[in-house]
């Protein structure tokens, strides 16, 4: 004879978990590249590497239709306000991948007395995943997208919204 535990016979997942699973498997990156890393980003979307297998192959031309910004390349201080504006126009929830050493730390173009390069995308917008390399291979971007998908499904929202200045 079975004892009653009070648990339901059918376990239904939480709505937020189902939504996060759908969000993780249908990322829509913005068509956006700043420097040479953008070539590797384009290669990742081509037939050889095929981002469509991971649900991220639909590059959108507008930030209002995107939920993933891949910052691929060097951010100059002149371009930084445009990057922030595009990030602000994306609907929530939204995520950012910093692709390449220049997007992560300014790369070889940043040194203490320079005046033109932003030393990292995380200084102007919140970054969720970092993909190192100069330039990173398309496989690195695919691994970064898989890591982002895992973060989305495991923890839901990755970070709380914060003001970016």
C-alpha atoms as a printed R data frame, in Angstrom:
    type eleno elety resid chain resno      x      y       z
1   ATOM     1    CA   UNK     A     1  0.000  0.000   0.000
2   ATOM     2    CA   UNK     A     2  1.350  3.422  -1.020
3   ATOM     3    CA   UNK     A     3  1.481  6.277   1.449
4   ATOM     4    CA   UNK     A     4  0.265  9.690   0.381
5   ATOM     5    CA   UNK     A     5  2.936 12.358   0.338
6   ATOM     6    CA   UNK     A     6  0.831 15.297  -0.801
7   ATOM     7    CA   UNK     A     7  2.886 15.799  -3.967
8   ATOM     8    CA   UNK     A     8  0.974 16.119  -7.236
9   ATOM     9    CA   UNK     A     9  1.039 13.148  -9.600
10  ATOM    10    CA   UNK     A    10  1.903 15.413 -12.533
11  ATOM    11    CA   UNK     A    11  4.651 17.959 -12.020
12  ATOM    12    CA   UNK     A    12  4.251 21.090 -14.123
13  ATOM    13    CA   UNK     A    13  7.248 23.374 -14.662
14  ATOM    14    CA   UNK     A    14  7.020 26.960 -13.677
15  ATOM    15    CA   UNK     A    15  5.996 29.417 -16.361
16  ATOM    16    CA   UNK     A    16  9.228 31.373 -15.955
17  ATOM    17    CA   UNK     A    17 11.303 28.233 -16.560
18  ATOM    18    CA   UNK     A    18  9.374 27.487 -19.739
19  ATOM    19    CA   UNK     A    19  9.779 31.071 -20.930
20  ATOM    20    CA   UNK     A    20 13.514 31.007 -20.200
21  ATOM    21    CA   UNK     A    21 13.865 27.771 -22.156
22  ATOM    22    CA   UNK     A    22 12.092 29.380 -25.127
23  ATOM    23    CA   UNK     A    23 14.211 32.535 -24.793
24  ATOM    24    CA   UNK     A    24 17.449 30.565 -24.655
25  ATOM    25    CA   UNK     A    25 16.648 28.543 -27.778
26  ATOM    26    CA   UNK     A    26 15.493 31.474 -29.905
27  ATOM    27    CA   UNK     A    27 18.081 34.222 -29.476
28  ATOM    28    CA   UNK     A    28 17.908 36.950 -32.115
29  ATOM    29    CA   UNK     A    29 21.243 38.747 -32.381
30  ATOM    30    CA   UNK     A    30 21.500 42.223 -33.831
31  ATOM    31    CA   UNK     A    31 23.424 42.715 -37.070
32  ATOM    32    CA   UNK     A    32 26.175 44.801 -35.535
33  ATOM    33    CA   UNK     A    33 29.937 44.727 -35.942
34  ATOM    34    CA   UNK     A    34 32.595 47.290 -35.121
35  ATOM    35    CA   UNK     A    35 35.864 45.807 -36.386
36  ATOM    36    CA   UNK     A    36 37.596 42.640 -37.572
37  ATOM    37    CA   UNK     A    37 35.772 40.394 -35.071
38  ATOM    38    CA   UNK     A    38 32.612 41.037 -37.060
39  ATOM    39    CA   UNK     A    39 34.058 38.927 -39.894
40  ATOM    40    CA   UNK     A    40 34.305 35.969 -37.520
41  ATOM    41    CA   UNK     A    41 30.749 36.668 -36.331
42  ATOM    42    CA   UNK     A    42 29.556 36.556 -39.951
43  ATOM    43    CA   UNK     A    43 31.472 33.311 -40.480
44  ATOM    44    CA   UNK     A    44 29.686 31.793 -37.467
45  ATOM    45    CA   UNK     A    45 26.353 32.528 -39.146
46  ATOM    46    CA   UNK     A    46 27.442 31.019 -42.473
47  ATOM    47    CA   UNK     A    47 26.803 27.461 -43.625
48  ATOM    48    CA   UNK     A    48 30.020 25.936 -42.248
49  ATOM    49    CA   UNK     A    49 29.293 26.797 -38.596
50  ATOM    50    CA   UNK     A    50 25.524 27.428 -38.855
51  ATOM    51    CA   UNK     A    51 24.226 29.311 -35.824
52  ATOM    52    CA   UNK     A    52 20.709 28.202 -36.808
53  ATOM    53    CA   UNK     A    53 21.402 24.868 -35.100
54  ATOM    54    CA   UNK     A    54 21.602 26.745 -31.805
55  ATOM    55    CA   UNK     A    55 18.590 28.996 -32.333
56  ATOM    56    CA   UNK     A    56 20.647 32.142 -32.929
57  ATOM    57    CA   UNK     A    57 20.881 32.355 -36.713
58  ATOM    58    CA   UNK     A    58 18.271 35.040 -37.332
59  ATOM    59    CA   UNK     A    59 20.337 38.235 -37.321
60  ATOM    60    CA   UNK     A    60 17.937 41.158 -37.050
61  ATOM    61    CA   UNK     A    61 18.598 44.563 -38.671
62  ATOM    62    CA   UNK     A    62 16.895 46.545 -35.913
63  ATOM    63    CA   UNK     A    63 17.593 46.718 -32.170
64  ATOM    64    CA   UNK     A    64 13.841 46.697 -31.536
65  ATOM    65    CA   UNK     A    65 13.652 43.169 -32.969
66  ATOM    66    CA   UNK     A    66 16.758 41.822 -31.185
67  ATOM    67    CA   UNK     A    67 17.404 40.380 -27.758
68  ATOM    68    CA   UNK     A    68 21.162 39.748 -28.098
69  ATOM    69    CA   UNK     A    69 23.874 42.287 -28.863
70  ATOM    70    CA   UNK     A    70 27.225 40.819 -29.881
71  ATOM    71    CA   UNK     A    71 29.794 43.590 -29.456
72  ATOM    72    CA   UNK     A    72 32.367 42.417 -31.993
73  ATOM    73    CA   UNK     A    73 35.402 44.651 -32.148
74  ATOM    74    CA   UNK     A    74 36.983 47.851 -30.871
75  ATOM    75    CA   UNK     A    75 34.696 50.446 -29.316
76  ATOM    76    CA   UNK     A    76 35.956 53.951 -29.935
77  ATOM    77    CA   UNK     A    77 34.810 56.747 -27.634
78  ATOM    78    CA   UNK     A    78 33.089 58.321 -30.617
79  ATOM    79    CA   UNK     A    79 31.099 55.102 -31.234
80  ATOM    80    CA   UNK     A    80 30.298 54.425 -27.549
81  ATOM    81    CA   UNK     A    81 27.141 56.614 -27.407
82  ATOM    82    CA   UNK     A    82 25.757 54.779 -30.455
83  ATOM    83    CA   UNK     A    83 26.429 51.393 -28.816
84  ATOM    84    CA   UNK     A    84 24.612 52.534 -25.660
85  ATOM    85    CA   UNK     A    85 21.713 53.928 -27.704
86  ATOM    86    CA   UNK     A    86 21.300 50.644 -29.582
87  ATOM    87    CA   UNK     A    87 21.418 48.686 -26.298
88  ATOM    88    CA   UNK     A    88 18.755 50.967 -24.792
89  ATOM    89    CA   UNK     A    89 16.474 50.437 -27.805
90  ATOM    90    CA   UNK     A    90 16.492 46.651 -27.397
91  ATOM    91    CA   UNK     A    91 13.431 45.243 -25.601
92  ATOM    92    CA   UNK     A    92 13.847 43.415 -22.300
93  ATOM    93    CA   UNK     A    93 15.016 40.787 -21.589
94  ATOM    94    CA   UNK     A    94 18.241 41.502 -23.443
95  ATOM    95    CA   UNK     A    95 21.740 40.088 -23.311
96  ATOM    96    CA   UNK     A    96 25.223 41.154 -24.407
97  ATOM    97    CA   UNK     A    97 28.215 39.118 -25.575
98  ATOM    98    CA   UNK     A    98 31.592 40.899 -25.728
99  ATOM    99    CA   UNK     A    99 33.471 39.221 -28.564
100 ATOM   100    CA   UNK     A   100 37.215 39.688 -28.907
101 ATOM   101    CA   UNK     A   101 39.965 41.249 -26.823
102 ATOM   102    CA   UNK     A   102 39.128 44.752 -28.043
103 ATOM   103    CA   UNK     A   103 35.536 44.501 -26.832
104 ATOM   104    CA   UNK     A   104 36.665 42.951 -23.536
105 ATOM   105    CA   UNK     A   105 39.628 45.173 -22.613
106 ATOM   106    CA   UNK     A   106 40.442 47.557 -25.460
107 ATOM   107    CA   UNK     A   107 42.936 45.102 -26.943
108 ATOM   108    CA   UNK     A   108 46.248 46.279 -28.352
109 ATOM   109    CA   UNK     A   109 44.762 49.716 -29.056
110 ATOM   110    CA   UNK     A   110 44.336 50.644 -25.392
111 ATOM   111    CA   UNK     A   111 47.248 52.031 -23.390
112 ATOM   112    CA   UNK     A   112 47.303 54.501 -20.475
113 ATOM   113    CA   UNK     A   113 47.815 57.751 -22.414
114 ATOM   114    CA   UNK     A   114 45.488 57.033 -25.337
115 ATOM   115    CA   UNK     A   115 42.269 59.005 -25.698
116 ATOM   116    CA   UNK     A   116 40.157 57.254 -28.337
117 ATOM   117    CA   UNK     A   117 39.356 53.678 -27.213
118 ATOM   118    CA   UNK     A   118 36.914 52.415 -24.570
119 ATOM   119    CA   UNK     A   119 38.791 49.828 -22.441
120 ATOM   120    CA   UNK     A   120 35.969 47.287 -22.364
121 ATOM   121    CA   UNK     A   121 32.298 47.105 -23.295
122 ATOM   122    CA   UNK     A   122 31.367 46.450 -19.673
123 ATOM   123    CA   UNK     A   123 32.170 50.079 -18.863
124 ATOM   124    CA   UNK     A   124 29.267 51.335 -20.983
125 ATOM   125    CA   UNK     A   125 26.782 48.414 -21.079
126 ATOM   126    CA   UNK     A   126 26.331 45.307 -18.898
127 ATOM   127    CA   UNK     A   127 28.029 42.251 -20.452
128 ATOM   128    CA   UNK     A   128 26.799 38.707 -19.802
129 ATOM   129    CA   UNK     A   129 29.371 36.556 -21.643
130 ATOM   130    CA   UNK     A   130 32.959 37.248 -22.711
131 ATOM   131    CA   UNK     A   131 34.458 35.490 -25.767
132 ATOM   132    CA   UNK     A   132 38.255 36.008 -25.736
133 ATOM   133    CA   UNK     A   133 40.571 35.949 -28.713
134 ATOM   134    CA   UNK     A   134 42.060 38.218 -31.345
135 ATOM   135    CA   UNK     A   135 40.023 37.537 -33.355
136 ATOM   136    CA   UNK     A   136 38.053 34.764 -31.699
137 ATOM   137    CA   UNK     A   137 37.178 31.839 -33.929
138 ATOM   138    CA   UNK     A   138 33.553 31.187 -34.879
139 ATOM   139    CA   UNK     A   139 33.661 28.171 -32.584
140 ATOM   140    CA   UNK     A   140 34.411 30.536 -29.707
141 ATOM   141    CA   UNK     A   141 31.307 32.573 -30.478
142 ATOM   142    CA   UNK     A   142 29.235 29.398 -30.665
143 ATOM   143    CA   UNK     A   143 30.593 28.355 -27.272
144 ATOM   144    CA   UNK     A   144 29.740 31.804 -25.903
145 ATOM   145    CA   UNK     A   145 26.175 31.519 -27.207
146 ATOM   146    CA   UNK     A   146 25.834 28.047 -25.666
147 ATOM   147    CA   UNK     A   147 27.137 29.440 -22.369
148 ATOM   148    CA   UNK     A   148 24.593 32.274 -22.545
149 ATOM   149    CA   UNK     A   149 21.794 29.785 -23.265
150 ATOM   150    CA   UNK     A   150 22.850 27.771 -20.218
151 ATOM   151    CA   UNK     A   151 22.849 30.899 -18.051
152 ATOM   152    CA   UNK     A   152 19.389 31.875 -19.278
153 ATOM   153    CA   UNK     A   153 17.861 28.470 -18.555
154 ATOM   154    CA   UNK     A   154 19.617 27.946 -15.195
155 ATOM   155    CA   UNK     A   155 19.173 31.310 -13.570
156 ATOM   156    CA   UNK     A   156 16.544 33.157 -15.576
157 ATOM   157    CA   UNK     A   157 17.443 36.814 -15.684
158 ATOM   158    CA   UNK     A   158 21.214 37.046 -15.516
159 ATOM   159    CA   UNK     A   159 21.460 40.417 -13.862
160 ATOM   160    CA   UNK     A   160 19.278 43.075 -12.453
161 ATOM   161    CA   UNK     A   161 18.728 46.141 -14.582
162 ATOM   162    CA   UNK     A   162 21.161 48.893 -13.782
163 ATOM   163    CA   UNK     A   163 21.632 52.384 -15.090
164 ATOM   164    CA   UNK     A   164 24.410 52.648 -17.640
165 ATOM   165    CA   UNK     A   165 26.277 55.898 -17.897
